[in-house]
Amino acid sequence: MRLSRLKSHIHVFSLVSVLAGVLLIVPFIATFTEAFGGDLSAWNHIREHLLYDTIINTIILVGFVALFSSAIGFYSAYVVERYSFKGRTFFKWGLMLPLALPSYIAAYVYADMLSYTGTVTRFLNGFGVNHGLNVMTLPGAIFIFTFTLFPYAYMLTRASIARQDASVLESATLLNAGPLRTLFKITLPLARPALVAGTFLVVLETLNDYGVVSYFNVRVFSFAIFDAWFRLGDTLAAIRLSYYLLGLVFILIMIERLLRGRRAYTSTSYRPIRRTTLSSHAKRWVPLSLSLIMALGFFIPVLQLLYYAWLTIAGGLSVEILYISLNAISIALVTTVITVAIALMIVNFNRGKASLFKRAILRLTTLGYAIPGAVIAIAVMLFFIDIDRFSAPYREGPTLFLTASLLMLGFAYVLRFMAIAFGSLESAYAKTGEKYTEVSYTLGRSRLYTLLFVDVPLIKGGLISAAIIVFIDIFKELPLTLILRPTNYDTLATMAHRYAREEMIQEASMPSLIMIAIASVLVYLLTHRVKKGRVENAR
């Protein structure tokens, strides 16, 4: 009896999920074993002289970025969903465009524009104005992260506000609640879980960044980990810094859960809210404010990059750029397919009756996105070094065969972005329910047949959305790629970073623009649906 019950639980979904969970957690176990012993001189120096500043800078950076991005994200989502005004349709999806601009690219451009010989400086000098601004500081990093990452908060908050029931606001009106009281007592509390979740994504992306903080020389944890590993050559110090960063991440996770709470904020009925017309005064400043947000987060850096590209157009599109573009697209495409396929298996394994084992596997496989790229890079590299050392006596060739290979880089991508694919697919499945799947099982169809011919057609939109989001994130990923890429292997992100590090900002424009153009097209596809040859805004 127990054997037959065990066999019923062993299927393709459970096997893939368990294997993925084991493979994705083992690297961190291997890292833990490396954290003890060895020469502690570098670590003692960091702990005594640098650790305090690193912690304080990280907390300040994360705190202010979370505050400003959530404020901008909520304001943008609120006016777009609650009011009708000229250009609303454009702003609705256009406010997502900063996601196509990597934060480190914006940092390179703004730093050059505001430098002594930069575009803005020369323009203001023509009017006798000396701005005296230095963006390459901690406040400058806060500015860059706020205006390039706020779309995470905007996206989730707008979806939440769009689903709020009109009857709730009508009840508030009947009780003589004014617009401001309704906003702060009803709209904001109802949207709070989505706003907190979106802001948490902003925080995770901020902690993951290396390009901005290294270029601005802001000592936060991601910068400190790279510095300990590459400048000091001390893996032990980098690992111990990683554990401090992990501790901070888990504290933030607990804060996020406390802020979001267990409230569902759902309604048995749903009637969409009718948008109101803005006052004559607001009709001018609302579009102006949204335009300013989009300009700072996307259009100003992109226009400056286009100017740089025009200055260097004589060189044309080199074979190197085309080859590197192919590198970036191909590895992002392959790892996206693998990530979404595994996430699809895990979602199906997690359906049905809940159990402690299922929850454990889910936690293991979706842990990666909460862990910054520098930490994942260390864990994956040490894991692959151990594999190579163990397998060396049983094969021919170099000792480090898998280490610093595309396989290692792809594995790290899958580990980090599995949670994103899982979240999109789980949301898609939640809309379809389980009745069609259960009918297919009742008719004697296998799990794999049901997945391919019943589930996939039903969640096709969710699959496409998951693939687009994962592809964009992999396509512009910098920390993992810098550490784990094979020798002489570049992507558009690492190429732009290399030029910027060598103060060749104009030469960095072409790889940056190619990356932004591809990501912008994908963002547009993500926010729209194509039906019957007519492009319609995706709700």
N, C-alpha and C positions, 0 to 999 in steps of 0.2 A: 504493500500500500504506500509506504514512504518512498519507495523507489519510483513508483509511477507518478507520485506527486512531485518528486524531484525532477523527473524528466519533463513534466509539464512546465516547469519553470526554466528549463534550459532550452533556449532557442537563440536565433541569430541576434535578436535585440539584446538579450541578457549577456551573451558571450562578448559582443562588441563593447557593450557598456562597461562590463567588468574589466576587460582588457584595457580599455581606454583609461578607466579610473586608476588602475595599477600603474600603467605607463606614465601617467601624468603626475602621480604623486611620488614615485620613486626618486626622481631627480632631487626633490627637496629633502628626502631622507638621506641621500648621498651627501648633500651639502651639510646637513647637520653633523654627520660624522667627521667632516673636515674642519669643524669650527673649534676643535679642541687640540691643544698641543701646538708645537711649532714655535717659531721666533715671535715674541710678542712686542718687540721694540717699536715697530711702526704703529701697532695698535695702541700701545701705551702713550705714544706721542699724540696720536689723534684723540684719544680719550681725554687727555689732560689739557690740550691746547685748542682743539678744533671742534670737538663733539658738541659742546654747549652752543656755539654759534650756529652749527649745522641744524640743531634741533630748533632753535629760536627762529632762524630764517625760514625753515620749512613750515613751521606753524604760522608765521606771519603771511607767507606766500599763499598757503592753502586757505587760511581764514579769509583774507581779503578777496581772493579770486572767487571763493564760494559766495561771499556776500554780494559782490558786484555782479557776477554772472547770474545769480538767482534773481536779483532785482531787475536786470535788463531782460532776462528770459521771461519773467512773469509779466512785466510791463508790455513787452512785445506781443506775447500770447494773448493777453487780455484785450488790448485794443484791436488786434486782428480778428478775434473771435466775437467780440461784443459790439463792434461798431462797423458801420458802412461808410466808406470814404473812398475818394479817388485813388486808384493804385493799390487797393487792398489785395486784389488777386495776385499782383506781382510780389508785394511784400510778404504774402503768406508763404510762398516757397522761396523767395529771394533771401529771407532771413536765415535760411539753411545753408546758404553758399559759403559762409566762413568755414564750414566743415571741410570744404574742398581745399582750403588754404592751410597747410601745415603751420603750426605755431612757430617753428624754427625759421621757416621762410619769411614770415611776417617780421620776426625779430631781426633777421639780416637786413631786410629792406628798410625798416624804420630806423635802425641804427645808422645806416648809410645816409638816409635822407636828412637826419638831424645832426650828422657829423659836421666838422668844420668846413668841409668843401661840399656838403650835401645839397640836394635840390632845394629843400625848405630853407636851409641856412642862407644860400645864395639869393633866393627869392626875397627873403625878409631883409637881407643886407641891402638890397636895392632900394628899400624904403627907409634905410637907416635904422632898422630894428635888429637888435641882437637878442635872440630868444633865450640863450643860455640853458637850453634843455639838454639833459643827458639821459637818454633812454636806457643806457646800459647799466642799470641799477636794479635793486629789488623792486621799487615802485614801477620801473619800466617793465620788468617781467610780469608784474601783476596786470599792468595795462594790456600787454600782449596776450596773456592767457585769457583774460576776461573777454576780449573782443573776438578771439578766435574759437573759444570753447563754449560761449553762452548758448549756441544753438542746441546743445544737449538739453539744457533746462527749458529752452523755448519749445522744443519739439514735443517733449513729454507733457509739459504744462498745457500747451495748446490743445493737444488731444484730450486731456482731462476736462478742460473748460468747454470744449465742443460737445462733450457727452453729458454736461450738467442739464438737469431737467428744468424746463421753463416754469413748472408749477412752484418750485421752491422760491424763485425770484418773485413770482406773482404773490405768493403768500407774504413775503417780506414787504412788498409794496402795499398790500392791504393792511399791514400792521404799521404803516406810516414810516417805514425805515427809508432813510435817504440813500442816495447813491454810494456815498462813502461808507456808511454803516453797512450796507448790503455787501460792498466789496470786501470789507475787513471781517465781517461776521459770517458771511456765507460763501462767497466766491473763493476767497483765499483759503479758508479751512477745507473746503471741498477739494481744492486743487493741491493741497499741501502734500499728500503722499507722492503725487507725480512730480511736484516741484523739488521735493527732497531727493527723490530718486534721480532726477536729471542733474541736480547740483552735485550729487555724489559721483556721477559719471564725470563731471567736470573736474572734481577733486582727484579722481583716479588718473585722469589724463594728465593733470598737472604734475602729480607725483611721478608719473611715468616718463615725463619729458627729460631729455638730456641736451638737445640742441640749443634751446633758449638759454638755459642756466649756464651752460658751458661757454657760450658765446658772450654772455653778459658777465661771466665770472661771478655768479651768485652761488655761494656755497650752500646748497641744500643737499639732501641725501643722495639723489641720483648723481649729482656732480661729484660728491665725496666718494661714492663707490667707484666710479670710473677713475678718479684721481688716485685712490689707493691701489687699484688694480694695475693701471697702466703707467702712472708716473712713479709710484713707489715700488711697483712690482711685488706687492704683498697681497696674495689671495686671501690669507687669513683675516687681514684687516677689512678687506672688502666684504667677506662673508659676515663678519661681526656687525659691520655697518648695515648690511642687508637685514639682519635680525632686528636691529633697532627700527628700521623702516617698516618691516613687517608688523612689529608691535604697534607702530603709529597707525598703520592701515587697519588693523583689527580694532583699535580703539575707535577709529572713524566709522567702521562698519557698525559697531555697537551704538554709536551716537545716531547714525542714520536710521537704524531700526527703532530706537527710542523715539526719534522725531516723527518717523512715519507711522509708528504704532501698528496696531492690528485692525484699525478701522477699514472697512471696505468701501464706505461712501457710495453705495449702490442704491438704485431705485428700481422697484418692480415695474414702474412705467417710465416711459421716456418720451418727452416732447421737446424738440429742439427750440432753443431760445431765438427769438427774432431779434436781429441786430438793429440797433438804434442809429439814427443819423447824428453825426457829430455837430456841435454848435459851430457857428460861423468862425469863431476864434480858434477852436480846436481843429477845424478842417485845415488850417494852415500849419499849426505847430506839430500835430501828430505825424503827418507824412514827413515833415521836415526832421523830426526826431528819429523816425525809423530810417530815413535816408542817411542820417549821420551815423547811426549804428552800423548800417551796411557798409558805408564808406570806410569807416575806421577798421572794420573787421575783414573787408574783402577788397573793395574797389580801389582804394588808395594804394595798397601794396601791389595789386595786380597792374594798375596803370603805370606805376613806377617800374615794375618788371618789364612791361611792354616797352617803356622808354629805354631801359638797359638793352633789351633785345634789339631795338632799332639801332642803337649805337654799335652793337657788335654783329650786325646782320651781314657784314662783309665776309665774315667767316663761314656763314651759312650753317646748314645742318650737317655736322660732321658725321662720319661713319661711326665714331665712338658714341655719340649721343644716340644714334639709332640703335646701335647694338645694346647699349645700356637700357634704353627704353624697352627693348625686347626682353632683356633680363628681368626688369621690374614687372612687366605685364605677365610674363610666363610664370614666374614663381608665385605671384599673387593669385593668378588664375588657378594653378594646380592646388595650392594650399587652401584656397577658398573652397574648391570642390570637395577636397578631403574633409575639411572642417565641417562643412554643411552636411555631408553624408554621415559623418560620425554623430553629429548633433541630432540628426534625424533618427538615428538608431536609439540614442539615449532618450529622446523625447518619447518614443514609442515604448521603450522599456519602462519609463516612469509613469505611463498611463495605467488606468485601471486601479486596482486596490493598492492603497499606499502601504508602505512597510518601512521599517527602520533601515533595512538593507538598501532599498531603493533611494532613500534620502541620503544615505552615506555615499553611494555611488554618484549621486547628483552633485553633492557638495564637492567631491574630489574632482570631478570632470569640469566643473564650472568655476573652480577656484582661481584660475589663471588670470582673469581680467582684473581681479582685485589686487594682484601682485605686480608691482612695477617691473618694467622690462629689464632694468639692470639686475634685479634679483633673479628673474627667470633666466637671464643670460648666464649668470654664474652657476646656477643649479644645473642647467642643461649642459653646459660645457664640462663641468666636473663629472656628470653622469656619463657622457659620451667618452670622456677620457678613461673612466673605469671600464666601460665596455671594450674599448680598444685594448687596454692592458690585459683584460681577461681573455680576449679572443686571440691575441697576438701569437701565442704558441701553436694555435691550431690552423693558422692560415699563412700564406705568403704575402709579402709586400711590406709597406711601411708600418711602423708601430701605431701611429695615429692615422688610421684609415678612415674612420667615420668622423673624427673630430675635425672641425672647420670644413665640413662638407655641406652641400645643399640639403642633404638629409637632416643634418642637425639644425640648420636654419629653419627648414620647413616644420620640423618637430616643435621648435620653439614657437613659431607662429600659431600652430594648431593649439598648443597649450594655452597661449595667451588669449586667443580670440574665440575659443570654444563657447564661452559664456554668452557672447553676443549672438552667435548663431542659435544657440539653445533658446535664448529669450525670445527671439523673433519667431521661431518655429512653435514654441509653446503657446505664444499668443495666437498664432494662426490656428492651431489645433483647438484652442479654447472656444473659438468662434464656430467651429464645425461640430463639436461634441464627439461622442463615441458611438452613436447609434449606427452609422454607416459601416464603421469598422466591425462592430459586433455582428451586424447582419452578414457581412462577408465571412466572418469566422463560422457563423451558424451554418452557412451554405457549404462549409468544408474547404474553403480557400485557405491556403497557407498564409503565414504572417508576411512573407516576402511578397507574395502575389498581391495581398491586400494593400501593402504599403505602396507598391508601384502602380497599381491600377485602380485603387479606390482612394487612398489617402492623398497621394501626390497631386492628382488632378484637383482635389478639393482645396488644398493648401498651396496651390501654385503661386499665388501672390505673395504669401509668406516666405516661400522658398526664394523667390526672386529678391524680396526685400532683404532677407538674411544674407544672401550671396553678395548683394551690392554693398551692404554695410561692412561685411567682413573684408571684401575686396578693397574698399577704400582705406580701411584701417591698416591692412597689410601693405598696401601700395605706398603709403606715406610713413610707415614705421621706420624709425631711425635707431633707437638704442639697441634693439635686438640685432638689427642688420649690421651695425658697426662692429659689434663684438663677435658675432657668430658667422659672418660671411666667409666664404673661402678666400684664399689669397688671390688678389687681382680681380675679385668679383665685385662689381658695383651695381647699385640700383640708382634711380634718379634721385632718391633721398640722400644717399651717401655721396653722390657726385656733387649735388648742390652744397652739402655740408663741407666737402673737401675744398671747393672753391671759396666758400665763405671763410673757412678757417685760414686760408692763404690770402685773405683780403682781396679776392678777385670776385667782387659782388656782381659786376656786370656779366662776367662769364657764367655765373650761377643762374642767370635769368632764364636761359633756354631750358635746362632740365626742370627748373621750377615751374615754368609756364606749361610745359608738356604735362607735368604731374597735375597741376591745377586744372588744366583743360579737361583731362580725362576724368578727374574726380568731379568736376562741375557737371559734366554730362551725366554722370552716374547719380549725382544728387538730384538733378532734374528728373531723371527716370524714377528715382525713389519717391519723389513727391507728386508724381503724375501717373495716370493710368491711360493706356492706349486702347480704346474700344471702338470698333467699327470704323477705323480710320480717322477717328476724331480724338484729339487729345483733351482729356478732361482732368480737372484737378482732383487728386486723390483726397478724399475726406480724411 
